[in-house]
């Protein structure tokens, strides 16, 4: 279900977002997602410390973007002649396979791959 936020650069918009983030670390779910990147990109400047929860969340997403090497900037791209990605094509490993192995990528690389996938 989509979570609507309006005018996140206004005091009332930041207050609503601050209240929403009171008991949450991310906009949706339990890890950073495309929703966090979307809301982060909509905020034109770092929020005032008056909005404690928004400031905490904003700084956290900012740090994740910095360590991943992904910026929110871009000119936009069009990929022609490729098949669209279908949500079902993204598989979640079974619970038994979630144990990390010595061949798995470092967390920063996984986050970078996730961001690349979500932004494309």
Residue pairs with C-beta under 8 A, 6 or more apart in sequence:
3 20
3 27
3 28
3 35
5 13
5 16
5 17
5 20
5 39
5 42
6 13
6 16
7 13
8 14
8 17
8 39
8 42
8 43
9 42
9 43
9 44
9 45
14 47
14 48
14 51
14 54
15 51
17 39
17 51
17 53
17 54
18 51
18 52
18 53
18 54
19 53
20 27
20 53
21 27
21 53
21 54
21 56
21 57
22 53
25 57
25 60
26 32
26 33
26 35
26 36
26 57
27 33
27 35
27 36
27 38
27 39
28 35
28 36
29 35
32 61
32 64
32 111
33 118
34 118
34 119
36 57
36 61
37 61
37 65
37 72
37 115
37 118
37 119
40 58
40 61
40 62
40 65
40 72
41 72
43 54
43 58
46 55
46 58
46 59
46 62
47 54
47 55
47 58
48 55
49 55
64 111
65 71
65 72
65 115
67 108
67 111
68 108
68 111
68 112
68 115
69 112
70 112
70 115
70 116
70 119
74 119
77 120
79 120
90 117
104 110
105 113
